[in-house]
Amino acid sequence: MKARTRHVEPELGAYVLGALDEQESARVEAHLRDCASCRRARTDYQSVADGLLHSLRSVRPPASLRSRLRQRIRPGAPASVYTRPGGRPNAYAVLSVALALAVVALGVFTWQTQNSLRLIESRFESAQAASSQQAQVDSVSLALLTYPGRQVALVTGDQAYGTVLFEPHLPMAVLNAWGLPDLDKSHIFQAWLVRPDGERVSAGVFVRDEGSPFTRVLLEMPEPASQYVGLGVTVEPQGGTSTPTGTRILQADF
């Protein structure tokens, strides 16, 4: 398939009207051979053009029209719109203007529809991803509850609080937090595992769950939980950091 740098939909209205020059028409036709999206749009434009043409009553032009047209289009003649005696526009001129306006309107409608569909699709995909992630966290939490050696540590803070569920021999834990503060779009929560020597290891970043009274997060552990002595949660710049730099919101001892 030939590479395409951009769609040609903005030119399709003029194309179906035959208003493009030979070079422009050739470029649009070359693009249409490779672009199914623009071919579908061309069909819509052509349907509008054909519909407008067939909606008018067929009128046989007078015999004198041909000679007058020849005079109008002779080389060097100024461009003008033919009008009937008394200043009334010719039906063909009115048709051309109406068709051009209809094509422009169709283009705006198509653009708005495509943008709306893209927005709906994006929101649907985001909702699906969030639902799948939450289902995974719930499954891990339920599985940890079945382990005989599971442990629950209290998580405390100035305003927020919660619990962390873990099994010492497994490299995973689930944090349940209530009362997390609102953050602007440039910040995010980041969980830290604390080694016995005080080193902090990132356990992932997360945001507050707007659809639940608490936020449940699956913590990522590079080693089993027994290798750590505690947990902390800080506010960090969007994307997270390699070491804690922001305000500590929660802490727990294992």
Buried (B, 14 or more C-beta within 10 A) or exposed (E): EEEEEEEBBEBBBBBBBEBBEEEBBEBBEEBBEEBEEBEEBBEBBBEBBEEBEEEEEEEEEEEEEEEEEEEEEEEEEEEEEEEEEEEEEBBBEEBBEEBBEBBEEBBEEBEEEEEEEEEEEEEEEEEEEEEEEBEEBEEBBEBBEEBEEBBBBEBEBEEBBBBBBBBBEBBBBBBBBBBBEEBEEEBBBBBBBBEEEEEBBBBBBBBBBEEEEBBBBBBBBEEBBBBBBBBBBBBBEEEBBEEBEBEEBBBBEB
